Amino acid sequence: MIVLISKNTLQEGKEQDFVQIAEKMAEETQKEKGCCFYRLAKDVQAENIYYFIEAYENEAALEVHRNSAYFQTYVPQLGGLRTKPSELTKCEVIEF
């Protein structure tokens, strides 16, 4: 399983716009075969920081996500609401 954690630092006053677009992303992503988990989390210690936390069965499922039409539409819109590019951490889950 592949897990992505994307830190997003937003421009002041853009939180509502970001959450609205993120909700659309979540709705579409959760319909994808191979998506295990897709959530948005708000940092409780930093005002304008949000995290996408995502899990996919494998690299192929992640690539389907990244190549989707809605991803190509929404990600640039989200980018325009940030103060800098998102910081992405990619992890592989260790099965016990």
Buried (B, 14 or more C-beta within 10 A) or exposed (E): BBBBBBBBBBBEEBBEBBBEBBEEBBEBBEEBEBBBEBEBEEEEEEEBBBBBEBBBBEEEBBEBBEEBEBBEEBEEBBEEBBEEEBEEEEEEEEEE
